[in-house]
Amino acid sequence: MFKTLFSLALVSTAAVTATPSLAAPFDGPYVGVTAGWNRDEMASRTVNNAPADAPVDQDSVLLGGYAGYNKTLGGRFLIGAELGFSGAIDDKVSALTQNRPLVIDPRYSFDVSARAGVLADAKTLVYVRGGYANTRVRASVTSAGGTFSQSENFDGWQVGGGIERAITDHVSARIEYRYSDFDANDGTYNRHQALVGISYNF
C-alpha cells in the first residue's frame, strides 16, 4: 500500500511540474454563496461561571455568503483573501450545568482568511486557507428563579482546504472542509464544516 501511494504521489508531482503555465479563470474579485453541514462541539463552555456538566455537540445546516480577491502568480499559482459571513439552522446546543438546563445558541459567524492554491488544470483550483474566525453566541441557564441569558463574541482561528472548478468564464463551484477552534474562550469550542459554494468571478 505504501509503495502504491508513494508511486501515485510521484506521478502527481511530475504531472504538476510538467504542465505548462495555465490561464487563470479565478483571477480578480469574486462573490459567492455557500451551504453545507456544520458541527459545533463544546465542553466546559461557561455561562455566568457555570460550566457544562459534559461535552455536547450539535449538527446543523449552514448558509452563508462570501467575497474575496484572487491573484495568480506565474500563471498557475494563486493567492487571495476572503471575507465570509454565515448562520446555521437548528444549531442550538442543549446541555446541563449543575443539573440545570443550559442552551447555547450560536447566532452568526464571520471569518477573514487567506487562500493559497495551484491550478491542477485550466479550470481546476486546489487550495488551502487559514485565518481568523469569530462567532456570536447566546447562552441561557434556567433555574427556579427564572432564565438567565448572556451573549458573547468568541474569537478563534480557522484552517481548511478544497477544490474549485470553473463552470463558465465567470461562474465557478467549490467544495471544501473547514475547522475552526474557539478554545481560547474559557472552554472547548470546536467547529467542523463541509461546504459547497457557487462563486461569480468578475
C-alpha positions as a Python dict, from the first residue, in 0.01 Angstrom:
ca = {
    (1, 'M'): (0, 0, 0),
    (2, 'F'): (279, 243, 93),
    (3, 'K'): (462, 176, -236),
    (4, 'T'): (141, 237, -431),
    (5, 'L'): (71, 568, -254),
    (6, 'F'): (433, 676, -299),
    (7, 'S'): (417, 598, -672),
    (8, 'L'): (92, 793, -709),
    (9, 'A'): (247, 1090, -528),
    (10, 'L'): (548, 1085, -764),
    (11, 'V'): (323, 1068, -1070),
    (12, 'S'): (107, 1355, -943),
    (13, 'T'): (411, 1569, -868),
    (14, 'A'): (557, 1502, -1210),
    (15, 'A'): (227, 1590, -1378),
    (16, 'V'): (204, 1922, -1195),
    (17, 'T'): (564, 2022, -1267),
    (18, 'A'): (542, 1913, -1630),
    (19, 'T'): (220, 2104, -1706),
    (20, 'P'): (282, 2443, -1868),
    (21, 'S'): (154, 2771, -1720),
    (22, 'L'): (-223, 2798, -1735),
    (23, 'A'): (-460, 3088, -1781),
    (24, 'A'): (-637, 3169, -1454),
    (25, 'P'): (-1019, 3185, -1467),
    (26, 'F'): (-1019, 3276, -1096),
    (27, 'D'): (-809, 3594, -1117),
    (28, 'G'): (-965, 3908, -964),
    (29, 'P'): (-1260, 3986, -733),
    (30, 'Y'): (-1549, 3747, -667),
    (31, 'V'): (-1863, 3700, -457),
    (32, 'G'): (-2050, 3381, -371),
    (33, 'V'): (-2296, 3187, -160),
    (34, 'T'): (-2230, 2873, 42),
    (35, 'A'): (-2423, 2598, 220),
    (36, 'G'): (-2345, 2270, 392),
    (37, 'W'): (-2300, 2071, 712),
    (38, 'N'): (-2190, 2230, 1038),
    (39, 'R'): (-2100, 2062, 1368),
    (40, 'D'): (-2031, 2251, 1692),
    (41, 'E'): (-1853, 2057, 1968),
    (42, 'M'): (-1842, 2211, 2316),
    (43, 'A'): (-1711, 2122, 2662),
    (44, 'S'): (-1674, 2336, 2974),
    (45, 'R'): (-1837, 2629, 2796),
    (46, 'T'): (-1904, 2875, 3078),
    (47, 'V'): (-2216, 3081, 3135),
    (48, 'N'): (-2204, 3308, 3439),
    (49, 'N'): (-1912, 3091, 3564),
    (50, 'A'): (-2118, 2770, 3538),
    (51, 'P'): (-1953, 2505, 3312),
    (52, 'A'): (-2143, 2245, 3112),
    (53, 'D'): (-2161, 1915, 3301),
    (54, 'A'): (-2047, 1706, 2999),
    (55, 'P'): (-1925, 1754, 2639),
    (56, 'V'): (-2204, 1822, 2387),
    (57, 'D'): (-2229, 1862, 2010),
    (58, 'Q'): (-2487, 1963, 1753),
    (59, 'D'): (-2519, 1911, 1375),
    (60, 'S'): (-2690, 2177, 1166),
    (61, 'V'): (-2729, 2322, 817),
    (62, 'L'): (-2517, 2629, 740),
    (63, 'L'): (-2599, 2910, 496),
    (64, 'G'): (-2372, 3199, 414),
    (65, 'G'): (-2204, 3433, 171),
    (66, 'Y'): (-1851, 3548, 93),
    (67, 'A'): (-1646, 3795, -108),
    (68, 'G'): (-1279, 3797, -195),
    (69, 'Y'): (-997, 3870, -434),
    (70, 'N'): (-757, 3630, -609),
    (71, 'K'): (-421, 3700, -770),
    (72, 'T'): (-236, 3449, -988),
    (73, 'L'): (143, 3419, -978),
    (74, 'G'): (346, 3262, -1254),
    (75, 'G'): (39, 3154, -1446),
    (76, 'R'): (-58, 2860, -1220),
    (77, 'F'): (-21, 2962, -853),
    (78, 'L'): (-281, 3166, -669),
    (79, 'I'): (-302, 3373, -351),
    (80, 'G'): (-602, 3562, -222),
    (81, 'A'): (-806, 3693, 68),
    (82, 'E'): (-1167, 3624, 159),
    (83, 'L'): (-1433, 3757, 399),
    (84, 'G'): (-1724, 3529, 491),
    (85, 'F'): (-2048, 3560, 689),
    (86, 'S'): (-2275, 3270, 789),
    (87, 'G'): (-2552, 3143, 1012),
    (88, 'A'): (-2688, 2796, 1082),
    (89, 'I'): (-3036, 2641, 1103),
    (90, 'D'): (-3133, 2439, 1411),
    (91, 'D'): (-2790, 2481, 1573),
    (92, 'K'): (-2891, 2527, 1938),
    (93, 'V'): (-2690, 2305, 2173),
    (94, 'S'): (-2874, 2167, 2478),
    (95, 'A'): (-2678, 2065, 2788),
    (96, 'L'): (-2684, 2076, 3166),
    (97, 'T'): (-2489, 2293, 3408),
    (98, 'Q'): (-2505, 2179, 3769),
    (99, 'N'): (-2813, 1980, 3662),
    (100, 'R'): (-2986, 2293, 3534),
    (101, 'P'): (-3092, 2326, 3166),
    (102, 'L'): (-2833, 2509, 2955),
    (103, 'V'): (-2897, 2620, 2594),
    (104, 'I'): (-2609, 2750, 2381),
    (105, 'D'): (-2728, 2927, 2066),
    (106, 'P'): (-2468, 3032, 1803),
    (107, 'R'): (-2622, 3338, 1637),
    (108, 'Y'): (-2392, 3418, 1345),
    (109, 'S'): (-2027, 3394, 1244),
    (110, 'F'): (-1776, 3571, 1025),
    (111, 'D'): (-1423, 3491, 915),
    (112, 'V'): (-1130, 3657, 739),
    (113, 'S'): (-886, 3420, 575),
    (114, 'A'): (-605, 3395, 322),
    (115, 'R'): (-613, 3138, 40),
    (116, 'A'): (-324, 2982, -148),
    (117, 'G'): (-354, 2727, -426),
    (118, 'V'): (-237, 2580, -752),
    (119, 'L'): (-420, 2524, -1081),
    (120, 'A'): (-430, 2149, -1141),
    (121, 'D'): (-558, 2219, -1494),
    (122, 'A'): (-701, 2514, -1687),
    (123, 'K'): (-1027, 2511, -1487),
    (124, 'T'): (-948, 2341, -1155),
    (125, 'L'): (-800, 2509, -847),
    (126, 'V'): (-677, 2314, -543),
    (127, 'Y'): (-633, 2539, -239),
    (128, 'V'): (-582, 2572, 136),
    (129, 'R'): (-698, 2850, 365),
    (130, 'G'): (-623, 2987, 710),
    (131, 'G'): (-721, 3287, 916),
    (132, 'Y'): (-937, 3445, 1187),
    (133, 'A'): (-1287, 3332, 1287),
    (134, 'N'): (-1546, 3491, 1516),
    (135, 'T'): (-1887, 3366, 1633),
    (136, 'R'): (-2162, 3536, 1831),
    (137, 'V'): (-2317, 3304, 2092),
    (138, 'R'): (-2612, 3345, 2329),
    (139, 'A'): (-2631, 3108, 2625),
    (140, 'S'): (-2923, 3063, 2866),
    (141, 'V'): (-2943, 2887, 3202),
    (142, 'T'): (-3282, 2804, 3357),
    (143, 'S'): (-3330, 2769, 3732),
    (144, 'A'): (-3611, 2811, 3985),
    (145, 'G'): (-3553, 3184, 3980),
    (146, 'G'): (-3601, 3212, 3603),
    (147, 'T'): (-3381, 3213, 3295),
    (148, 'F'): (-3050, 3396, 3276),
    (149, 'S'): (-2913, 3478, 2928),
    (150, 'Q'): (-2575, 3608, 2822),
    (151, 'S'): (-2429, 3686, 2477),
    (152, 'E'): (-2061, 3683, 2384),
    (153, 'N'): (-1834, 3703, 2081),
    (154, 'F'): (-1579, 3420, 2067),
    (155, 'D'): (-1251, 3471, 1880),
    (156, 'G'): (-1072, 3181, 1714),
    (157, 'W'): (-867, 3057, 1422),
    (158, 'Q'): (-969, 2864, 1113),
    (159, 'V'): (-800, 2632, 863),
    (160, 'G'): (-932, 2437, 567),
    (161, 'G'): (-894, 2339, 206),
    (162, 'G'): (-1087, 2248, -103),
    (163, 'I'): (-1125, 2229, -480),
    (164, 'E'): (-1281, 2493, -704),
    (165, 'R'): (-1388, 2427, -1063),
    (166, 'A'): (-1470, 2686, -1330),
    (167, 'I'): (-1810, 2618, -1491),
    (168, 'T'): (-1819, 2920, -1723),
    (169, 'D'): (-1594, 3223, -1775),
    (170, 'H'): (-1748, 3388, -1468),
    (171, 'V'): (-1910, 3112, -1260),
    (172, 'S'): (-1726, 2851, -1051),
    (173, 'A'): (-1825, 2588, -794),
    (174, 'R'): (-1627, 2467, -496),
    (175, 'I'): (-1631, 2207, -221),
    (176, 'E'): (-1426, 2239, 95),
    (177, 'Y'): (-1370, 2140, 457),
    (178, 'R'): (-1310, 2391, 738),
    (179, 'Y'): (-1209, 2356, 1101),
    (180, 'S'): (-1249, 2643, 1349),
    (181, 'D'): (-1111, 2650, 1703),
    (182, 'F'): (-1254, 2882, 1970),
    (183, 'D'): (-1080, 2710, 2264),
    (184, 'A'): (-918, 3032, 2389),
    (185, 'N'): (-1255, 3146, 2527),
    (186, 'D'): (-1252, 2968, 2866),
    (187, 'G'): (-1357, 2627, 2738),
    (188, 'T'): (-1356, 2388, 2447),
    (189, 'Y'): (-1545, 2500, 2137),
    (190, 'N'): (-1457, 2339, 1802),
    (191, 'R'): (-1641, 2364, 1469),
    (192, 'H'): (-1628, 2130, 1169),
    (193, 'Q'): (-1782, 2221, 832),
    (194, 'A'): (-1824, 2051, 494),
    (195, 'L'): (-1938, 2315, 245),
    (196, 'V'): (-2025, 2372, -119),
    (197, 'G'): (-2023, 2713, -282),
    (198, 'I'): (-2108, 2894, -604),
    (199, 'S'): (-1898, 3198, -698),
    (200, 'Y'): (-1929, 3475, -954),
    (201, 'N'): (-1585, 3588, -1069),
    (202, 'F'): (-1578, 3943, -1209),
}
